[in-house]
Amino acid sequence: MKFSVYIPARFAATRLPGKPLLIVAGKTLIRHVWERANASGAERVVVATDDARIADEVRGFGGQVAMTDISHQSGSDRIAEAARALGEDDDAIIVNLQGDEPTMPASVIRQVARMLDEDPQADMATVCERFTLESDWRDPNQVKVLRDDAGRAMYFSRAPLPFPRDPGLWAAGPQHCRHIGLYAYRGAALQRLVQWPAHALELTERLEQLRALAHGMAIKVEEATEACGVGIDTPEDLARFEAELAAERMPSA
């Protein structure tokens, strides 16, 4: 199975300015992410950025860079431009790994690529994890995904899905899943996605994947084979990641 991983990365971030270049355990955050991608068995790993500082860092540790337009509104737009520049064909499997996901297991990166490779009818693939706490399921900052019996996405929402009509009926199960923002696209599907304007559902929920669903794209969804961790969005997330790495380096008793 051949696939590529594209990592969109930008310097600007409201809560963590310069996030890709922050140092954790002697390495920049973007290098941690790149190493995860490189361990997945991808044929090609590309960092797509509009910032020369990020580009210099990636080239410095031997990574491949694609420079992209500064005006892109999403990671999908950024990697679509990079994929066009690098000549990815319509059937190529392209994984979008966000540049702030240093704990994403290499096995899960490979999993989303495999899902597309094994399902020729799917345009995209992504993963989810089951909720264990009702409070997390009700949290609008945690995106939910509802799947049909064939493992296709029916809807994504910030609201609880599926919502029980009768109170007290919530119980953790396979129908209560958190969406993990890791995607694989077929090359042609990625290019179609970024050419369509933002859909009303997408604008309402602030979820780009609803544009794909609204246009009839088939999105394969499986439970992740390993825990995916949490992306780095805040100083607290960064501190947690540092603590996790420090714990891994401590010798066992």
Summary of the structure (lengths in Angstrom):
residues: 253
radius of gyration: 18.1
end to end distance: 40.8
largest distance: 57.4
contacts: 804
relative contact order: 0.17
helix: 34%
strand: 22%
